[in-house]
Amino acid sequence: MHRILAGISFSVSTTMAAMFVASRFPGMEIPFPYWIFGFCTPLCISTPVCIIMNRQAEQKRRLNDKLRAALVELRQLAEVDQMTGLLNRATFLRRLQEEQDRQPGTCLLIDVDHFKAINDGYGHAMGDRVLKAIADSLRATIRSDDLCGRLGGEEFAIYLRNMPSTQATAMAERVRQAIEMLDIAAADGTHIRPTISVGAAHADGGASAGASADQLLQRADMAMYAAKANGRNQVRLAA
């Protein structure tokens, strides 16, 4: 409304100012009816024009807001695993490399034990419920600024920023215990108690470290397979 009034005022005042300047010249006296006409004409013309322009500006603003919201949603869809809400593999690897180059930390690679048996015995819908519950537990256990992603299937990864291996191993153990305490009821009344095997690998950080995110994950992967080979449901630290 303020823009409409400002536009109308500008149109009328400009016209009246021009008529006033013109009336100051000799022989250019303007009769009073012309003053009324000079006031009413820009008022009648500028009012609908300003209203239309204001509506168009409001429509553009709403469209821009929708476009920004759509871009945010598209970015989230491109970066987030849709089932668990965690970072997807590509985004996790990219951000892992960025964090690893910036500061030291420890990467945890997590694999759900006997997940195929859950899918085979209870169906894929139940398997999805288990994965979602595990993702929620991971999110609730780690710090808010740590990276957490689903690499695919039943495999997850966490990067504990600026955390030495000793503290990271303790954190990994808390993560393992949190998953072990999950109790997910199946349709037939049975209860699923998932467990995980965790491999941990420390990164020194900084460009001089020279290790890529893939190499760090490979070390964590080897430690995770060592945990599985040793009986599962445990944490192993890479050498």
Residue pairs with C-beta under 8 A, 6 or more apart in sequence:
3 50
3 54
3 57
4 47
4 50
4 51
4 54
7 46
7 49
7 50
7 53
7 54
8 43
8 46
8 47
8 50
10 46
11 42
11 43
11 45
11 46
11 50
12 39
12 42
12 43
12 46
14 42
15 38
15 39
15 41
15 42
16 35
16 38
16 39
19 30
19 34
19 35
19 38
22 28
22 30
23 29
23 30
30 38
78 91
79 87
79 88
79 91
80 86
80 87
80 88
80 91
81 87
81 88
81 149
81 150
83 128
83 131
83 132
83 150
84 131
84 132
84 135
84 150
85 135
85 139
86 92
86 135
86 138
86 139
86 148
86 149
86 150
86 156
87 95
87 147
87 148
87 149
87 150
88 149
88 150
89 149
89 150
89 151
89 152
91 149
92 147
92 148
92 149
92 150
92 151
92 157
92 159
93 213
93 214
93 217
94 213
95 147
95 159
96 107
96 147
96 157
96 159
96 213
96 216
96 217
97 212
97 213
99 105
99 147
99 159
99 161
100 159
100 203
100 205
100 209
100 211
100 213
100 216
101 205
101 206
101 207
101 209
102 205
102 206
103 161
103 162
103 205
103 206
104 162
104 164
104 202
104 203
104 204
104 205
104 206
105 159
105 160
105 161
105 162
105 163
105 168
105 202
105 203
105 205
106 159
106 160
106 163
106 164
106 165
106 168
106 169
106 200
106 201
106 202
106 203
107 157
107 158
107 159
107 160
107 200
107 201
107 202
107 203
107 216
107 217
107 219
107 220
108 157
108 158
108 159
108 160
108 168
108 171
108 172
108 175
108 198
108 199
108 200
108 220
109 151
109 155
109 156
109 157
109 198
109 199
109 200
109 201
109 217
109 220
109 221
109 223
109 224
110 138
110 155
110 156
110 157
110 158
110 175
110 196
110 197
110 198
110 224
111 154
111 155
111 156
111 196
111 197
111 224
111 228
112 118
112 130
112 131
112 134
112 154
112 155
112 194
112 195
112 196
113 194
113 195
113 196
113 197
113 228
113 232
113 233
114 232
115 127
115 130
115 153
115 154
115 194
118 126
118 127
118 130
118 192
118 194
119 126
119 127
122 186
122 187
122 192
126 184
126 186
126 187
126 192
129 184
130 184
130 192
130 194
131 150
131 154
133 182
133 184
133 194
134 156
134 179
134 182
134 194
134 196
135 148
135 150
135 156
137 175
137 178
137 179
137 182
138 148
138 156
138 158
138 175
138 178
138 179
139 148
140 178
141 171
141 174
141 175
141 178
142 148
142 158
142 160
142 171
142 175
143 160
143 161
145 161
146 158
146 159
146 160
146 161
147 157
147 158
147 159
147 161
148 156
148 157
148 158
149 156
149 157
149 158
150 156
150 157
151 157
157 217
157 220
158 175
160 167
160 168
160 171
163 171
164 202
165 200
165 202
165 237
168 200
168 202
169 200
169 235
169 237
172 198
172 200
172 235
173 235
175 196
175 198
176 195
176 196
176 198
176 233
176 234
176 235
179 194
179 195
179 196
180 193
180 194
180 195
180 196
180 233
182 192
182 193
182 194
183 191
183 192
183 193
184 191
184 192
184 193
184 194
185 191
185 192
186 192
195 232
195 233
196 233
197 224
197 227
197 228
197 232
197 233
197 234
197 236
198 224
198 227
198 234
198 235
198 236
199 219
199 220
199 221
199 222
199 223
199 224
199 225
199 226
199 227
199 235
199 236
199 237
199 238
200 220
200 223
200 235
200 236
200 237
200 238
201 216
201 217
201 219
201 220
201 223
201 237
201 238
202 237
202 238
203 209
203 211
203 216
219 238
220 238
222 238
223 236
223 237
223 238
224 236
226 236
227 234
227 235
227 236
230 236
